[in-house]
């Protein structure tokens, strides 16, 4: 599907950026002390995640998805690409294959459609009485 191809392209860009810019990638995702977090940074984070949510929602099968399912699918997709990027930076894929970046991209291509669809199992968590 076209939505899957766009998500895959975005995921590849994320992994390639991490691979090509390890110091900047680490800085971007480093822990920021609470006293240094400002509204502008929070808003930029929200906007970036919302862009991913919208991309996931556009490719959703069967029409309009519920917002909680889209959020969970977007978080799964982000966890996948971020985890692969971090594994590349840490050299954890080097022993598996001659081309660790190619391996990470292949894993991404295998999983992106699965990660960005409704998850099997229970729906949104409900409050206990």
JOPETA-V537753 format. One record per residue. N is the residue number from 0. PHI is phi as a letter, one per 40 degrees, with the letter a starting at -180 (999 if undefined). D_CENTER is the distance of its C-alpha to the mean C-alpha in whole Angstrom. Layout:
[[N:PHI:D_CENTER] [N:PHI:D_CENTER]]
This chain:
[[0:999:18] [1:c:18] [2:c:15] [3:c:13] [4:c:14] [5:c:13] [6:c:9] [7:c:10] [8:c:12] [9:c:9] [10:c:7] [11:c:10] [12:c:11] [13:c:8] [14:c:10] [15:c:13] [16:c:13] [17:d:13] [18:c:15] [19:c:18] [20:b:17] [21:d:17] [22:c:19] [23:c:18] [24:d:14] [25:c:16] [26:c:17] [27:c:15] [28:b:13] [29:c:17] [30:c:18] [31:b:20] [32:d:23] [33:d:24] [34:c:27] [35:b:25] [36:c:22] [37:b:23] [38:c:23] [39:c:21] [40:c:19] [41:c:18] [42:c:18] [43:c:16] [44:c:13] [45:c:14] [46:c:14] [47:c:11] [48:c:9] [49:c:12] [50:c:11] [51:c:8] [52:d:10] [53:c:13] [54:c:11] [55:c:10] [56:c:14] [57:c:16] [58:c:15] [59:c:16] [60:c:19] [61:g:22] [62:g:22] [63:c:21] [64:c:18] [65:c:19] [66:d:17] [67:c:16] [68:c:15] [69:c:12] [70:c:11] [71:c:11] [72:c:9] [73:c:6] [74:c:6] [75:c:6] [76:c:4] [77:c:1] [78:d:5] [79:c:5] [80:c:5] [81:c:6] [82:c:8] [83:c:10] [84:c:10] [85:c:12] [86:c:14] [87:c:15] [88:c:16] [89:c:18] [90:g:20] [91:c:19] [92:b:19] [93:c:22] [94:c:24] [95:c:23] [96:a:23] [97:c:25] [98:b:22] [99:d:19] [100:c:16] [101:c:18] [102:c:17] [103:c:13] [104:c:13] [105:c:15] [106:c:13] [107:d:10] [108:c:13] [109:c:14] [110:b:11] [111:d:9] [112:c:12] [113:c:13] [114:c:9] [115:b:10] [116:b:13] [117:d:15] [118:c:15] [119:c:19] [120:h:21] [121:c:22] [122:c:21] [123:d:20] [124:c:22] [125:b:25] [126:c:27] [127:c:30] [128:c:34]]
